[in-house]
Amino acid sequence: MYDFDKIVDRSNTQNVKYDYREAYFDTTEVLPMWVADMDFETPDFIRNAIIERAKHPIYGYSFRHDAYFQSIINWQLRRQIWQIKKDWIMFSPGVVPAFNFALMAYTKPGDKIIVQPPVYFPFFSAIKNHDCQQLDNQLLYKNGKYEIDFDDLADKAKEAKMLFLCSPHNPSGRCWTKDELSKLAEICLENDVIIMSDEIHGDLIMPEFKHTPTASISDEISEITATTIAPSKTFNIAGLDTSCVIIKNEELRTKYQDILKKIHINSGNLFGAAALEAGYTHGDEWLGELMNYLQKNYDFLKRAIDNDFKTLDLVPLEATYLAWIDFSKTGLNDEEIKSKLITDTKLGFISGPVFGKGGEGFQRINLAAPLSVVEEAVSRLKMHFS
């Protein structure tokens, strides 16, 4: 029903992925597969909702009505079997701002925050910008798969105020199991550590896997967890700056809401709200087709790397549309890998070290593009890395 093979010209639309290439890569010639948005058209039911609202000639101050909240409640129940309530749903213009707001609400300078590198790099700057200390609970890379070091986590949790959890994990593509999340959350519960759970990729799960919202594991765990979700990755609407923070605990919720009031950011985006409501109301079929297409892209990349590349390894993709490729067997250092990709191969990926310790030797590649684009990327890689 939906055409994911269609090539859409995104040039001169003020988008970061294409129009910011020269600033990031010092050239406009790279095939951009870096920023985590999709090259697929935003689905028609979302575009139609925005157009319909835009027909009214006044775009004044707005509020989020009951249908907005009900669409979130229904989506989480339908997709994640997680029963939430309207009062738990807070606003944020994005997941990254939400993590910053949480630091403002729940910490003081000098507090220690656990992260699990290699991980989404804005976590690091958020901690630094609020004068907190970063504790690395380094993920273990075993037999081509990432695992949580629970012994180290239990040790670090004794002195930590919060844990920044990325679930599903970016950049590795791990979809943490319920058992893994339960063990992690129990450690946090025992040590009074607040869990800030980034679940923005929670809808983007490969067919054989299942995402478990951390807060859904038990009533006790839900009381120490703030969950961030958004339609931005799911429906390719990151530019509309609309996401949610779901907080059951009344004290944590009040503290978070107080920060929004202080900086006067609670009103949100009129068109973002319309898009969220439409996506969470009508998006099931589109998401199903999207995940089937992303699986096809990943399968193509995996076959190519398994068969044609002796020096590259692909980490299994369980969730997200972000492939994590190990270049360490090339014998090149990170700057050499990056330079060769940009200058020779004309490919724009994200270099692994930006994701912190453990990112060395890796590159993150965005597979949310027409298959022809993925095929072109593989063809270019073959010329210089096979």
Buried (B, 14 or more C-beta within 10 A) or exposed (E): EBEBEEEEEBEEEEBBBBBBBEEBBEEBEBBBBBBBBBBBBBBBBBBEBBEEBEEEEEEEEBEBEEEBBBBBBEBBEEBBEBEBEEEBBBBBBBBBBBBBBBBBBBBEEEBBBBBBBBBBBBBBEBBEEBEBBBBBBBBEBEEEEBEBBBEBBBEBBEEBBBBBBBBBBBBBBBBBBBEBBBBBBBBBBEBEBBBBBBBBBBBBBBEEBBBBBBBBBEEEBBBBBBBBBBBBBBBBBBBBBBBBBBBBBEEBBEBBBEBBEEEEBBEBBBBBBBBBBBBBBBBBEBBEBBBEBBBBBBEBBBEBBEEEBEBBBBBBBBBBBBBBBBBBEBEBBBEEBBEBBBBEBBBBBBBBBBBBEBBBBBBBBBBBBBBEBBBBBBEBBEEBBB
